[in-house]
Structure formats: C-alpha cells, structure tokens
Amino acid sequence: MAPKQYEVVIKLIDNKSPCHSGHKIGDQWVFDYMTPPGMCGLAFNAIYPVALALEFGATFPWQEDPDVLTIACPDAGVSNIFELRRRQK
C-alpha cells in the first residue's frame, strides 16, 4: 500500500518587521522539494523538514490541528511566521 501523500501550502501569516527578502504577509507557495521561486532560502531551509513530514502524513504532539503547523524564519530580526497547511492532493 502506497503512503498517503498530501499537498503542503506555505503561507506567511505574521512578522514583527519588514522581511529582508521582501516577503509580505499573505505570500504563499506550494511545497515541492526545491526552494519555490521568490522564497528566501533560509526560511525554506527551516521549513523543509517539517513540510516534508506533513506531506507524508506526520503529526506533531503540539499541533492543535493535525493539518496545520506554524514555523518561524531563523532571521530573528524579522521573525516571519509561516503556516504550513496540508490538504488532500
């Protein structure tokens, strides 16, 4: 039996100051293993392992909703917060 696979949508939902890469709240991308065009590589590096796990059905004990997780960008001066939301393909 093949593992269930989902699509993971990455969306910038909050930040404490303007992003150095020019991201704006509401920007979104679909996870597809490579850094999406226009997305900061540092943010994607932080997001990648979690998005990959979500894509294949993983859950994390701190999630209120098993299909939604938030992740912070490693740039502490900006503090971009990304929502990762999985949905059926």
N, C-alpha and C positions, 0 to 999 in steps of 0.2 A: 504494500500500500504506500503510495507516494505521500510525503508530508504535505500538510495543508500549507498553502502559500498565500500571503496577503500582499496588498499594495500598501506602502507606508508613505504618507504625505507629511512633509516637514513644513512647519509654518512658524514664522517669527511672531510671537504674541506679546512680547514686552521687552523693554530695555531701560536702563537708567540714564543713558546719554546717547547721542548720535553714534551710530556704528562707523568705525573706521573704513569698512568695506562698502559703506553706502546702503546697507540693508535697511528697509523700512518695515515697521510693524504691518503685518498683513502679507508680506512677501511669502511665497511658498514654492516648494519644489517637490518632485516625486523622487523617492529614493530608488536608485538604480545602480548601486555599487561604485560608480565613479562620481567624483565631485560634480554636482549639477552646474551647468553653465551659469556664471554670475554669482555662485555661492562661495563664500570665504572658505578656503581650505582648512584653516584652523578650526572653525566651527564644525565643518564636515568631519574632521578627524575625531572630534569629541562625540559627534552624533553617530558615526558609522557603526560601532559595535552594538549599540542599543537598537538602531534601526534594523540591522541585520537580524538580531534576535527576534524583534517584533514581527518581522517579515515571515518567520517560520513558526510563529505561534507562542513564543515565550511570554511569560508574565513575570512581574516583579512584585514582591510582597508589599511594597509601599504604594502601589498603584490603586487608586480608588476605582478607576475604570480600567479593565484589563486591555482595552484597545487604545488607551491614551497615556502618554508619558511626557513629562517635560524634562528638558536638558538645558543646561547653561553653557554658553560660549566660554572658552577659557580666558577671554580678554576681560579681566576684572574691571577695567576702566569703563567698559561699555555694558557688561552684564546682559547680553542678549539672552532671552529665554525663548527656546524653541519648543513647540508642541509637536510630538510625533503621534500621528493618528493612523492606525491601521484599519483597512477596510477590505472586504471581500474583493477578489480580482474578478 
